[in-house]
Amino acid sequence: MSVARPAPPTEAEVEDVLRTVIDPELGADIMSLGMVPAVTVGDNGVVTIGIKLTIGGCPLRADIKKEVEHRVGLHPGVTDVRIDWGEMNAEERADVMSKARWNARENAPANAVPTNCQVIAIASGKGGVGKSSCTVNLATALAARGFTVGVLDADIWGFSVPRLLGMSDRMEAERIPGSDKPKIIPNRKRVGEGMLEVVSTGFLVEESTALMWRGLMLTKAVEQFLSDVAWGELDYLLIDMPPGTGDVQMGLARLLPRTSMVIVTTPAVAAQKVAQRAADMARRSFLPVVGVIENMSEFVCDHGEHYALFGSGGGAALAAEIDAPLLGQVPLETEVATGNDEGEPVALHGTGGAATVFREIAARIAEQVAPPIHVDEIDMAGCSARLLGAVEAAFGSSGV
């Protein structure tokens, strides 16, 4: 007496199984990522699955193949699993990466940054544009307005925030109520009615020590600074980013997806073009760019003559290109350098044009660009849906 062979699965059933196959690099299932263009099931139980990889020589191909064959092959009606490999074109690859970044931000790990804190990353496309100087001056100016401002020095290799703020004490770890392990305590500095809470690798090693860390360690350090620090209640968290668009930038977009970004550039066209890459990285990571700062815009001599030493128009051109406001143009002044060297940011007590501009930018941030969030204003219901709507409005429903 012959035993009837189980019926093969439907194509829909195979697709449901494929939704359990996770691309180990992109962190989402291959169906939602759009990596499976076709599934066919023969009457003889042979299942043929089309899978497109981001690149033909993807090193994870063997892992995906093993998972697909194992999971689909568990169905009693499947006699064989065959994979028809393909490679994505540029448009398909961009769409997959956009979906992966969105999934990553939706599943961001928990951190110690308060929900009602305005998080602003100060970024640039290249080094040497004064990004760290802008960070500490804006943080100081915001604190002088009575806010509690966290400063995270995410430039792990090139940390300079401790010197710019005149702080050198080592950070310590303490066990705090409600925590199952010790937390890093930020170094604190009173500024008028406000407070700075500062975290930097510069508080852990000597200033002259070279940190020869690879990308994974850099991202892990930033993750620890977000999750293992007793930040307390913050109105703002300003993050001094390393230059460029590397591991730390991508890690921050995943770890703290509610971050807004301010791009710092100089007036030079070359710097503006490089800074545009930082803005593009933010857009692709669904981080809104809320403004542009043009630093070292011009030099004003004692006689009142203005000299555009580094060209002109870069900040305005960048702001127009990425559709973000130009928050301010900071002139080139020795008072800024002196304040940085002495650990007294010019925005606190300075009287020159740069100090005035920094205070004006801080006021604009606090009053227009990113006003403080009050706890009673937070409505968690539907946050993801509203955020998705905002992303679709900005980038179109197809993503980046």
Summary of the structure (lengths in Angstrom):
residues: 400
radius of gyration: 25.3
end to end distance: 59.2
largest distance: 107.4
contacts: 1303
relative contact order: 0.13
helix: 38%
strand: 22%
